[in-house]
Amino acid sequence: MPGRKGRLGRSLWVLVGVATTAAGHAEDRLAATAAIDLRLVHSTSPTSFQNGGDGALRFDSAHDGLRLGRAYVAARWRLADEWTLHGVLDAYGDHDRNALDSSEFWLAYRPFPAGPVRWQLRAGAFYLPASLENRGPGWSSVYTLTPSAINSWLGEELRTIGAEVEARWLAAPSGLPGDVSVIGAAYGWNDPAGVLIAARGFALTDRPSTLFGGLGRPPIGFYHEIDRRPGYYGGLAFHGRNGLELRALRYDNRADPGAATDAGGGAWLTRFTSFGARWEPRGPWTLIAQYLAGDTTIGSDAQPANQYVMRFHAAFALASFEWRRNRLTARYDDFHTRQTSGFYGPHGDEAGRGWTLGASHELTDDWQVAAEWIRLQSVFPPRADVSGIPARTDTQVQLAVRYRLRLER
């Protein structure tokens, strides 16, 4: 494990060297957002996954009260006209390996378009470009405190550690009704992706993993290169003039499900397809819908009878109403997993649905208060081995106070 983490760390430091070279003698320009999020939480959930249990919410009845939601610094350093360095530092105050860690660190090259196509290349560690909710600083949701089950999972297990290229046909010079993008990436260090959804199922949580830490107690790390086989994703996006955005993406980490580490961890072959739409018509409304379906497998292909195979799908619909400094949001989540083969435990045939209601108010440009209520119903047979209760209805209520400081130089 230390060797793989060391290689990942060295790869990110290479970006620092490239960034320094790209800066040259250009005038630096730094923009940063620093924020702290304190919460008063009441939860009826049993012990959460983050605290060593199998709960499907971030907080539980033994770990509620006054809590640190998150403290972070998200910075963007403009090195030159076409080069930008992005980085995010996070602190959550829980049981992770590191009190302070990074969730993103990447370098972008975006030349000025010479025609109807604008290109962008970025390299480093960044979130999969599939979320239509998490569009705030540091990949935070601007609608609710807790993102959907889909985007909770994308933040927990997946990070692109590699390179991505995007070609965007601009609407005006192309005569199109909106911008059209084609995107593709190659990456490594994500072979364990799939272990959490198989072991715990879907969840509603705003606690993503960090690059050098993990999740749970003891922490599970997700960013290891086990089989030396790069993964890929490819997608299409449409950004219309009428406020409509469409996204489709295919993900395949190309892991060898028979590969394992000396410490006992293995590679999970994880593949899925995601479709999403966001519509922001003129006025106060935002409407979002997303669907994701795929499968994850571990165990040698030479012994298919001993493979563990789980199929999964999830969807959500969100409506948000914003006026002046206020926002109200409602979201419905639906998710399922189905174990088609396996060699241990009860089948992970999960069925769940949840309602999330959120409200927020901007007191000033720097201060915000937000409230959220979640009701989550789920059945997941493997919970019987941990808590003896496979079917549950959990609720979580949060009141948050957020302070944000924006800096530019």
C-alpha positions as a printed Julia matrix, in Angstrom:
409×3 Matrix{Float64}:
   0.0     0.0     0.0
   2.68    2.59    0.87
   4.36    1.99   -2.49
   1.19    2.63   -4.46
   0.38    5.72   -2.41
   3.94    6.93   -2.93
   3.65    6.54   -6.69
   0.38    8.46   -6.67
   1.94   11.22   -4.59
   4.95   11.44   -6.91
   2.65   11.65   -9.93
   0.84   14.62   -8.41
   4.11   16.32   -7.58
   5.08   16.02  -11.25
   2.11   18.31  -11.94
   3.58   20.87   -9.58
   6.77   20.87  -11.65
   4.83   21.18  -14.9
   2.78   24.01  -13.42
   5.91   25.88  -12.35
   7.37   25.55  -15.85
   4.09   26.68  -17.45
   3.96   29.77  -15.25
   7.12   31.2   -16.8
   7.22   34.96  -16.28
   3.45   35.42  -16.55
   1.64   37.49  -13.95
   0.11   35.19  -11.34
  -3.6    35.36  -10.56
  -5.0    33.4    -7.64
  -8.67   32.92   -6.76
  -9.61   30.88   -3.7
 -12.65   30.02   -1.59
 -12.16   29.04    2.04
 -15.2    27.73    3.9
 -16.27   26.11    7.14
 -19.58   24.32    7.66
 -20.84   23.64   11.21
 -23.98   21.57   11.75
 -26.49   20.62   14.39
 -27.58   17.07   13.52
 -30.32   14.72   14.69
 -30.28   11.2    13.22
 -32.22    8.0    13.89
 -29.82    5.91   11.83
 -27.82    3.08   13.42
 -24.05    3.33   13.33
 -23.03    4.89   10.04
 -20.47    3.4     7.69
 -18.09    6.25    8.5
 -18.2     5.21   12.16
 -17.69    1.49   11.52
 -21.3     0.34   10.98
 -23.56   -0.21    8.0
 -25.78    2.89    8.21
 -26.74    4.49    4.91
 -26.63    8.1     6.16
 -23.54   10.12    7.03
 -24.44   10.62   10.71
 -26.05    8.26   13.23
 -27.83    8.44   16.57
 -24.56    8.0    18.49
 -22.68   10.63   16.47
 -25.09   13.51   16.02
 -25.34   16.84   17.86
 -22.87   19.57   16.9
 -20.65   18.36   14.05
 -18.17   19.68   11.53
 -19.74   19.27    8.11
 -16.62   20.28    6.24
 -13.79   22.78    6.14
 -12.04   23.31    2.83
  -9.97   25.58    0.64
 -10.59   25.46   -3.11
  -8.01   27.41   -5.11
  -7.48   28.25   -8.76
  -4.11   29.62   -9.84
  -3.91   31.12  -13.3
  -0.36   30.4   -14.35
  -0.64   31.88  -17.83
  -3.38   32.76  -20.3
  -3.91   29.11  -21.22
  -2.75   27.28  -18.07
  -4.61   26.94  -14.76
  -3.84   24.91  -11.64
  -6.71   23.74   -9.4
  -6.51   22.27   -5.92
  -8.83   21.46   -3.0
  -7.8    20.77    0.62
 -10.38   19.18    2.94
 -10.9    18.52    6.65
 -13.87   16.6     8.07
 -12.92   15.96   11.69
 -13.71   12.23   11.59
 -11.62    9.06   11.65
  -9.75    9.4     8.37
  -6.03    8.7     8.16
  -5.19   12.37    7.64
  -6.74   15.35    9.42
  -6.07   17.42    6.29
  -6.12   15.88    2.82
  -6.74   16.73   -0.82
  -9.77   15.71   -2.86
  -8.7    17.28   -6.18
  -5.46   18.47   -7.73
  -5.22   19.06  -11.47
  -3.67   21.18  -14.18
  -5.72   22.45  -17.14
  -4.59   23.64  -20.56
  -7.25   25.58  -22.46
  -6.01   27.33  -25.61
  -7.97   30.12  -27.21
 -10.23   28.7   -29.95
  -9.02   29.35  -33.46
 -12.33   28.17  -34.94
 -15.63   26.7   -33.8
 -13.95   24.14  -31.47
 -12.59   24.92  -28.03
 -10.19   22.32  -26.6
  -9.36   21.58  -23.0
  -6.86   19.11  -21.56
  -6.55   18.45  -17.85
  -4.33   16.07  -15.93
  -4.19   15.14  -12.29
  -6.91   13.96   -9.89
 -10.49   15.18  -10.38
 -14.11   14.13  -10.1
 -15.88   12.3   -12.9
 -17.77   14.87  -15.06
 -21.14   13.19  -14.52
 -22.76   15.19  -11.72
 -25.41   17.8   -12.45
 -25.85   18.59   -8.74
 -22.32   19.18   -7.46
 -21.46   22.4    -9.22
 -20.28   24.47   -6.23
 -16.7    25.09   -5.02
 -14.91   21.91   -4.04
 -17.49   19.73   -5.84
 -20.23   20.73   -3.38
 -23.95   20.69   -4.13
 -25.64   24.08   -4.47
 -29.1    22.59   -3.86
 -28.95   20.47   -0.67
 -26.45   19.59    2.04
 -26.52   15.93    0.94
 -26.31   14.95   -2.74
 -28.27   12.13   -4.37
 -27.4     8.45   -3.98
 -25.76    8.54   -7.42
 -23.5    11.47   -6.66
 -22.85   10.31   -3.1
 -21.38    7.13   -4.57
 -19.43    8.93   -7.31
 -17.79   11.07   -4.63
 -17.09    8.14   -2.32
 -15.43    5.64   -4.67
 -14.44    7.34   -7.92
 -11.77    9.83   -8.84
 -10.12   10.27  -12.21
  -6.36   10.12  -11.69
  -5.05   10.56  -15.18
  -5.74   12.8   -18.19
  -8.93   14.02  -19.85
  -9.5    15.83  -23.13
 -12.63   17.71  -24.18
 -13.58   19.15  -27.56
 -16.43   21.65  -27.42
 -18.18   22.91  -30.55
 -19.33   26.44  -29.76
 -22.89   27.33  -30.67
 -22.36   30.75  -32.25
 -19.69   29.93  -34.87
 -21.11   26.44  -35.5
 -24.73   27.48  -36.02
 -25.88   24.96  -33.4
 -28.7    25.52  -30.86
 -26.12   25.03  -28.11
 -22.57   23.93  -27.36
 -21.81   20.24  -28.01
 -18.94   18.52  -26.19
 -17.12   15.23  -26.67
 -15.02   14.09  -23.74
 -12.67   11.19  -23.1
 -10.19   10.17  -20.41
  -7.64    7.52  -19.46
  -6.75    6.96  -15.82
  -5.35    4.6   -13.21
  -5.4     4.17   -9.42
  -9.12    3.34   -9.24
  -9.1    -0.47   -9.24
 -10.92   -0.9    -5.86
 -13.97    1.07   -7.12
 -17.03   -1.11   -6.5
 -16.1    -2.58   -3.11
 -18.21   -0.08   -1.15
 -21.39   -0.43   -3.17
 -21.06   -4.23   -2.87
 -20.41   -4.21    0.88
 -22.75   -1.43    2.0
 -25.0    -0.59   -0.93
 -26.02    2.93   -1.91
 -26.13    5.73    0.67
 -27.01    9.4     1.04
 -23.91   11.16    2.34
 -21.9    14.29    1.68
 -18.65   12.7     2.85
 -16.57   11.93   -0.26
 -13.23   10.19   -0.01
  -9.93   12.02   -0.18
  -6.93   11.07   -2.29
  -4.65    9.81    0.48
  -7.25    8.89    3.1
 -10.28    6.65    3.03
 -13.77    6.06    4.38
 -15.1     4.06    7.29
 -13.49    2.66   10.43
 -10.91    1.35    9.79
 -10.58    3.55    6.68
 -10.93    1.89    3.27
  -8.71    3.4     0.58
  -9.94    3.56   -3.01
  -7.05    4.95   -5.04
  -4.67    2.08   -5.7
  -3.21    0.7    -8.92
  -3.38   -3.1    -8.69
  -3.31   -4.59  -12.19
  -1.5    -1.89  -14.23
  -4.4    -1.7   -16.68
  -5.66    1.83  -17.39
  -9.37    2.57  -17.36
 -11.32    4.97  -19.54
 -14.52    6.93  -19.87
 -16.13    8.74  -22.75
 -19.11   11.01  -22.96
 -21.21   13.6   -24.74
 -22.72   16.83  -23.42
 -25.08   19.49  -24.77
 -25.37   23.0   -23.3
 -28.4    24.69  -24.85
 -29.19   28.37  -25.08
 -32.54   27.76  -23.38
 -30.95   26.56  -20.15
 -31.02   22.84  -21.01
 -27.96   20.68  -20.3
 -27.72   17.0   -21.27
 -24.96   14.56  -20.37
 -24.21   10.93  -21.22
 -21.13    9.05  -20.04
 -19.73    5.5   -20.2
 -17.25    4.43  -17.5
 -15.06    1.3   -17.46
 -12.09    0.95  -15.11
 -10.97   -2.19  -17.03
  -9.79   -3.79  -13.8
  -8.67   -7.41  -13.75
 -11.12   -8.94  -11.22
  -8.63  -11.7   -10.48
  -5.82   -9.36   -9.46
  -5.1    -8.92   -5.76
  -2.59   -7.25   -3.45
  -0.34   -8.72   -0.79
  -2.53   -7.01    1.81
  -5.57   -8.97    0.61
  -7.36   -6.28   -1.39
  -8.52   -6.95   -4.92
  -9.43   -5.18   -8.13
 -13.12   -4.73   -8.95
 -14.15   -4.55  -12.59
 -16.67   -1.69  -12.49
 -18.61   -0.41  -15.5
 -21.63    1.84  -15.8
 -23.51    4.28  -18.01
 -24.95    7.56  -16.77
 -27.55    9.86  -18.35
 -28.57   13.22  -16.91
 -30.47   16.4   -17.72
 -30.69   19.79  -16.05
 -33.13   22.48  -17.18
 -33.01   26.04  -15.93
 -35.79   27.9   -17.71
 -36.05   31.64  -17.33
 -37.28   32.24  -13.83
 -36.55   30.7   -10.44
 -36.79   26.97  -11.24
 -34.11   24.29  -11.71
 -35.09   20.74  -12.66
 -32.6    17.85  -12.66
 -32.91   14.13  -13.41
 -30.17   11.49  -13.6
 -30.01    7.74  -14.15
 -27.04    5.39  -13.71
 -26.78    1.63  -14.31
 -23.87   -0.79  -14.31
 -22.16   -3.75  -12.66
 -19.12   -4.62  -10.55
 -17.21   -7.93  -10.4
 -14.42   -9.47   -8.34
 -12.91  -12.96   -8.71
 -10.84  -14.6   -11.4
 -12.39  -15.04  -14.85
 -10.86  -18.52  -14.82
 -13.27  -19.5   -12.02
 -16.59  -17.85  -12.9
 -18.44  -19.93  -10.3
 -16.44  -18.14   -7.59
 -16.91  -14.63   -8.93
 -18.94  -12.05   -7.05
 -21.08  -10.08   -9.52
 -23.42   -7.25   -8.58
 -25.6    -5.2   -10.91
 -26.88   -1.82   -9.79
 -28.97    1.1   -10.93
 -30.11    4.37   -9.37
 -32.07    7.46  -10.35
 -33.2    10.74   -8.87
 -35.38   13.72   -9.73
 -34.84   17.16   -8.21
 -36.78   20.43   -8.27
 -35.33   23.62   -6.83
 -36.92   27.07   -6.49
 -34.73   30.12   -5.92
 -35.8    33.68   -5.16
 -33.7    36.53   -3.88
 -31.4    34.99   -1.26
 -33.53   31.9    -0.63
 -33.7    28.41   -2.11
 -36.1    25.5    -1.57
 -35.29   22.03   -2.96
 -37.04   18.65   -3.06
 -35.45   15.44   -4.36
 -36.61   11.84   -4.74
 -34.05    8.99   -4.93
 -34.59    5.41   -6.03
 -31.81    2.78   -6.09
 -31.37   -0.99   -6.42
 -28.6    -3.59   -6.45
 -28.88   -7.23   -7.5
 -26.25   -9.88   -6.85
 -26.28  -12.32   -9.76
 -23.54  -14.57   -8.39
 -21.34  -14.66   -5.33
 -19.38  -16.76   -2.93
 -20.15  -15.23    0.45
 -23.0   -13.85    2.55
 -26.64  -13.21    1.71
 -27.33  -11.8    -1.74
 -26.97   -8.04   -1.92
 -30.35   -7.36   -3.5
 -30.85   -3.84   -2.22
 -34.01   -1.77   -2.77
 -34.22    1.78   -1.49
 -35.94    5.1    -1.89
 -35.6     8.42   -0.14
 -36.96   11.94    0.09
 -34.76   14.96    0.73
 -36.1    18.44    1.49
 -33.69   21.35    1.77
 -33.85   25.09    2.4
 -31.11   27.7     2.45
 -30.81   31.44    3.0
 -27.89   33.73    2.19
 -27.55   36.01    5.2
 -24.73   37.94    3.53
 -22.29   37.27    0.71
 -20.19   35.28    3.2
 -22.72   33.71    5.6
 -25.35   31.09    4.8
 -27.78   29.03    6.87
 -29.25   25.78    5.51
 -31.61   23.1     6.76
 -32.25   19.59    5.45
 -34.53   16.64    6.19
 -33.93   13.13    4.8
 -36.18   10.09    5.06
 -34.52    6.96    3.68
 -36.16    3.53    3.35
 -33.99    0.6     2.29
 -33.67   -3.17    2.4
 -30.17   -4.69    2.11
 -29.83   -8.37    3.2
 -26.06   -8.22    4.02
 -26.91   -5.89    6.92
 -28.24   -8.94    8.75
 -24.62  -10.05    9.33
 -23.75   -6.72   11.01
 -26.84   -5.34   12.73
 -29.42   -8.08   12.17
 -31.8    -5.57   10.58
 -31.84   -5.73    6.77
 -34.86   -3.39    6.38
 -34.82    0.11    7.87
 -36.38    3.55    7.72
 -33.91    6.23    8.79
 -34.27    9.98    9.16
 -31.7    12.73    9.46
 -32.26   16.43   10.16
 -29.48   18.99    9.82
 -29.16   22.7    10.48
 -25.98   24.19    9.03
 -24.2    27.51    9.38
 -21.62   28.18    6.68
 -18.98   30.86    6.39
 -17.2    31.43    3.08
 -14.25   33.7     2.41
 -13.34   34.49   -1.19
  -9.88   35.73   -2.05
  -8.46   37.03   -5.31
  -5.01   38.25   -6.12
